[in-house]
Amino acid sequence: MTAGPPVPLPAAPPVRFDAVTTRLRDGTPALIRPIVPADKDLLRRGLRELSEESRVRRFMRPVSELTDEQLAYFTEVDGWDHFAWVAVRADAPDEGLGVARYVRIPGEPTVAEAAVTVVDAHQGQGLGTLLLSMLALAARAAGIERFRGYVMAENRPIREIAEEFGAEARFDSPGVLRIEVPLQPAEVPGSAARRALRAIARRLRVPLGGAQESS
């Protein structure tokens, strides 16, 4: 008796989370939710709110516009191997504040490349740490144990946020650092990052699994 054709495995279910409302340090009301295909114009407008320096930090090169293909890639995510949070003003949802995303690395199922971007006008208000915390929890729910990112060595804001999460950094190429961020809460040394993880885990109803609640 010969075996029949292989039966395809079912696709992994998407990670599903509710939106979270909060306020930034300066009082700006923010709503953070999973990205959806209808957010293409939001991303297009958001890019225009980034300074040239911030665009280079995000894309490693000057970028003035996002192509239709890029917009589709950034917004039409599967919620498992590719997931993204988008932050908008809660009182003006057409105004984007930031985006955080991970993309699982082929051949390394427990590792994902991650990126966090906050528009210039709202940098330094705690949004980057919050977005990275939420991204870490979404990634853990999808079986990801470590983030990997590539940042310019001069990009102090994102390096400082990553360091709060216990990042390990080394030069990947001249002027570019490869950053590895463990997603085990017990390994997160920064008190601000830990507090953000605990608070967001409660609001998203996601177990931290090993975080020190008393720290």
C-alpha positions in Angstrom: 0.0 0.0 0.0 1.5 3.3 -1.0 1.2 6.5 1.1 -0.9 9.2 -0.2 0.1 12.9 -0.6 1.2 14.6 2.5 -1.5 16.4 4.4 -0.7 20.1 4.8 -0.4 21.3 8.4 -3.0 23.9 9.5 -1.8 27.5 9.5 -0.9 28.8 12.9 -3.6 30.9 14.5 -3.0 34.7 14.6 -2.2 36.3 17.8 -5.3 38.3 18.8 -5.2 41.2 21.3 -7.6 44.0 22.2 -6.6 47.6 21.9 -5.1 49.4 24.9 -5.6 53.0 25.8 -3.1 55.0 27.9 -1.5 58.4 28.2 2.1 59.4 27.4 4.2 61.2 29.9 3.1 64.6 28.4 -0.5 63.6 28.8 -1.2 62.7 25.1 -4.0 60.2 25.0 -2.9 57.1 23.0 -4.6 54.0 21.7 -2.4 51.1 20.7 -4.0 48.3 18.6 -2.9 45.6 16.1 -2.3 46.9 12.7 -4.8 46.2 9.9 -4.8 46.5 6.1 -6.7 49.8 6.3 -3.8 51.5 8.0 -1.9 52.0 4.7 -2.7 55.8 4.6 -1.9 56.0 8.3 1.6 54.7 7.7 2.0 56.9 4.6 1.2 60.0 6.7 3.3 58.8 9.6 6.4 58.6 7.4 6.0 62.3 6.6 6.0 63.0 10.4 9.5 61.5 10.7 12.5 63.6 10.3 15.1 62.6 7.8 17.3 61.4 10.7 14.5 59.2 12.0 13.8 57.8 8.6 17.5 56.8 8.1 17.5 55.2 11.6 14.4 53.1 10.7 15.3 52.1 7.2 19.1 52.4 7.2 18.8 54.8 4.2 16.9 57.9 3.2 13.3 57.0 2.4 10.8 59.7 1.2 7.8 57.5 0.4 6.6 54.0 0.9 5.7 52.0 -2.2 2.4 50.1 -2.6 4.3 46.9 -2.1 5.9 48.1 1.1 2.6 49.3 2.5 0.9 46.0 1.7 3.8 44.1 3.5 3.7 46.4 6.5 -0.1 46.2 7.0 -1.3 42.9 5.6 0.2 40.8 8.4 -0.7 37.2 9.4 -0.6 37.9 13.1 1.7 35.0 13.9 5.0 35.1 11.9 4.5 38.8 11.3 2.7 41.0 13.9 2.6 44.8 14.4 1.1 47.3 16.9 0.2 50.8 15.8 -0.2 53.7 18.2 -2.5 56.6 17.4 -3.9 59.5 19.3 -7.0 58.3 21.1 -8.7 61.6 20.4 -7.6 61.8 16.8 -7.2 58.3 15.5 -6.0 59.5 12.1 -2.8 60.8 13.7 -0.2 58.1 14.1 2.3 58.1 17.0 4.4 55.0 16.4 4.6 51.4 15.2 6.3 48.3 16.5 6.6 45.0 14.6 8.3 41.7 14.6 8.9 39.3 11.7 9.9 35.7 12.5 13.2 34.8 10.9 13.1 31.9 8.5 15.0 28.9 9.8 15.0 30.3 13.4 11.4 29.8 14.6 12.0 31.2 18.1 13.8 34.4 16.8 12.1 37.4 15.2 13.5 40.6 13.7 11.9 43.6 15.5 11.7 47.3 14.9 10.1 50.1 16.9 9.5 53.6 15.4 8.0 56.7 17.2 7.3 59.9 15.4 9.7 62.7 16.4 7.1 64.9 18.1 6.4 62.1 20.6 9.8 60.7 21.3 11.0 60.7 24.9 7.5 60.2 26.3 7.8 56.5 27.1 6.0 55.2 24.0 9.0 53.3 22.7 9.3 51.3 25.9 5.6 50.6 25.9 5.5 49.5 22.3 8.5 47.2 22.8 6.8 45.7 25.9 3.6 45.0 24.0 5.5 43.6 21.1 7.5 41.3 23.4 4.3 39.9 24.9 2.7 39.3 21.5 5.8 37.6 20.3 6.0 35.3 23.4 2.4 34.3 22.7 3.6 33.2 19.3 6.5 31.1 20.6 9.2 33.7 20.0 12.0 33.8 22.6 14.3 36.5 21.3 14.2 39.6 19.3 17.0 40.6 16.8 17.4 44.1 15.5 19.8 46.1 13.5 20.4 49.7 14.4 22.8 52.4 13.6 25.4 52.8 16.4 24.5 56.5 16.8 20.8 55.7 17.4 20.9 56.2 21.2 17.1 56.4 21.8 16.4 52.9 20.6 19.6 51.5 22.0 18.7 52.8 25.5 15.2 51.2 25.2 16.7 47.9 24.1 19.2 48.1 27.0 16.3 48.4 29.5 15.3 44.9 28.2 18.8 43.4 28.7 19.9 43.6 25.1 23.2 42.3 23.9 24.8 44.4 21.2 27.8 43.8 18.9 28.9 45.4 15.6 27.4 43.7 12.6 29.0 46.0 10.0 30.7 49.4 10.2 28.3 51.8 12.1 25.6 49.1 12.5 24.9 47.2 15.6 23.1 43.8 15.8 21.0 43.8 19.0 19.6 40.6 20.6 16.9 41.1 23.1 15.8 38.1 25.4 12.0 37.9 25.9 12.1 36.1 29.2 10.8 38.6 31.8 13.2 37.3 34.5 16.1 38.4 32.3 14.8 42.0 31.9 16.9 44.0 34.3 15.5 47.5 33.8 12.8 48.5 36.4 11.0 50.7 33.9 10.9 47.9 31.3 9.7 45.4 33.9 7.0 47.7 35.2 5.8 48.2 31.6 5.8 44.4 31.0 3.8 43.7 34.1 1.3 46.4 33.5 0.7 45.5 29.9 0.6 41.8 30.6 -2.3 42.4 33.0 -4.2 44.6 30.5 -3.7 42.1 27.7 -4.4 39.2 30.0 -1.1 37.5 29.0 0.8 35.5 31.6 4.4 36.6 32.1 5.7 33.2 33.0 8.6 33.7 35.4 8.6 37.5 35.9 9.5 38.6 39.4 6.3 40.4 40.5 8.1 41.9 43.5 10.9 43.5 41.5 
